[in-house]
Every structure is written in C-alpha cells, then in structure tokens.
Amino acid sequence: MATREQTAAALAAVYGRVRAQLDERQRRLLLGAGAQVLGHGGIRAVAQAAGAREGTVARGLRELERGEALPGPGRVRRPGGGRKRADVLDPGLRSALLALVALVEPDVRGDPMSPLRWTTKSTRKLAEELTGQGHRVSADTVSDLLREEGFSLQANAKTLEGTQHPDRDAQFRYINEQARAHRDTRQPVISVDTKKKELVGQYKNAGREWTPSGEPVQVNTHDFLDRQAGKAIPYGIYDTATNTGWVNVGTDHDTAAFAVASIRRWWQAQGQSSYPTATRLLITADAGGSNGYRTRAWKTQLAALAAATGLTITVCHLPPGTSKWNKVEVRHEASPCRAGVKGPRSCAVAAA
C-alpha cells in the first residue's frame, strides 16, 4: 500500500504534467483535492511535494468543501478582484484631467500663466501635470480616461477658408454651366495642374518594404538635386467626361510652354481620337502657376495651340484659394517615380 509521501509525490507528478493547461482556480482545486484525499496533514504534504504555498492548497480545499460555483462564463476570479482603477482610488482625477484638457486650447497655448504653456495635449505632458497636482497617474491611464470621455487622436482638418468672396457661388455656378454646356454637345472638358515634383535618383522615400534582414535599400544621405538626372515635373490632365487621365513628365522647368505642350500631346495622343468632331475645348485650371490667369505666355501658347488645332479654347480659372476643388486634384493621383511605393524614388524619365 502506498505511503502518504508516495501518494503526495504521485499527486505532485500529475500536477506538474497538467499545470500549464490549467488556470489558477483549477490548479487550486486540483491541489485541494489531493489534500482532501490525504486527510490530516495533507495540506502541508501536497504543498511541499508540488512546490506550492500552503495557503493556496488550503484555499482550494475550502472551495471544494463549500462547492463554490464558477465566477461566471470566461472568468477565473470573482468580479471586483484585483487592483482598483486609478479614477476609483482618486475620485478627483477625472475632473482634474478634463479641466486640464480644456485649459490647453490653441488660443491659450502661448499664455504665460498657463501651466502647460507652449505644449500640446500629449498624454505624457498631461500625466506629468496631474502628478504635480497630486493625482498620481501614468500616460497610459490618461489615454484610457480620455477615450472614455469621447476623445481620440485626430489630425488637423483643413476647413477654415477665411473670408468668402460675395461672388464665390456665382463663380462656381458659371464654371459648372460652361462644363455642362461643353459636355452636352460632346466637346472635351479637361482639368489641368502640375503635380508634385520629384527628384530623380536614389532618394529616400517614406515607408518600409520587405527586404532581407540587415540589408535595407541604400539611398542618398541628403536630398540634394542631381544636376545630371534633374527632377521630374508631372503635368496632369484629367478628362472629366471619359474619367481618364494623362501625365506628361518634364525634366526642366514648370513653364507655360511646358503646360501647353502637355495639353497638345494629350490632344494628339488621346483627345483627338476621343472627340473626333470637337470644335471647342474647355480647360479648368488653378489661378496660379504655369497656367495662371496672369501669365502672358500661357495665353500666347494657348492661342498658338488653338490656331494649330482649329479648336476654340476656353479657360475657366478657379478662384484663388479653391484649388482643392479642381477635378484633377481629387481624381488624378500622378507620380512619375512611383512615390506611392515605399522604395527609393528611382526611375527613368522621358523628357517632355
């Protein structure tokens, strides 16, 4: 017949085999069951054999004898156990945080009397100030409390456009009427603009891509212009009727001659075949840049294009400060050097 020590050792061996698969309550119950089998002195014997505290074994034995039900589906401990929340231990923490957040606003960031002058609402800064006020709290807790109060990390939203011109609505209505009149008669309507210029060569591009560990793509240390490779100047043309785009890439300067040359190439390669019976062309463009309304060369080059193609060309410039409403801005994402890809900005560019 097995002795007490042998039985305890056997129970300890079973416990060691299944311990990793049990939660803390199941471990207590298994140890308590072993102590219950051994009877008097079983708590100490099981605790020594399994390497557990006697208090843990005794608690498991009590839970077995009382027949306590499980705390609930998916729970191991009873509700309310563990360390209390910081805002429960410190009832004034939440109100102090909200008062501090309300204090740090754009109109008072430079106020010398503000406790957080020249700072923003970072959780680290808020936690430091709250700790200084006697509310001991971490940056992570501040973040959790802010989320509970309906706050979230948000970037700036470009919605303030300043004073509106009294004729702004009439200007856009006129442009819309011109575009609709041209499209109703199968005449081309294009939106034009110079896209983001890119340096050509082995330059750093934001983001990451999968490469062998320790072998990143080597790029230039500084983004200085390579005089031999130059830079890529994409001029975008968006056909509003066919929902198609065209990009002409230059390597010299963004000039009116380049802008009109891009429109000429679009007409020869795509526009003429899409609109074989066209007699008019409507161009919508920004008010500045190479296609600005004050640029005399732009008008001269367009006149030459009209004479060469036989088209009656009309240009509608968007009012100043409204370039984001230009169709090519929102419908035509162009980059000659695959700027959307996370690798270096390296490409071969054909001169315009």
Secondary structure by P-SEA (a helix, b strand, c coil): cccaaaaaaaaaaaaaaccccccaaaaaaaaaaaaaaaccaaaaaaaaaacccaaaaaaaaaaaaacccccccccccccccccccccccccaaaaaaaaaaaaaccccccccccccccccccaaaaaaaaaaacccccaaaaaaaaaaacccccccccccccccccaaaaaaaaaaaaaaaaaaabbbbbbbbbcbbbbcccccccccccccccccbbbbccccccccbbbbbbbbbbccccccbbbbbbcccccaaaaaaaaaaaaacccccccccccbbbbbbccccccccccaaaaaaaaaaaaaaccbbbbbbcccccccccccccccccccccccccccbbbbbccc
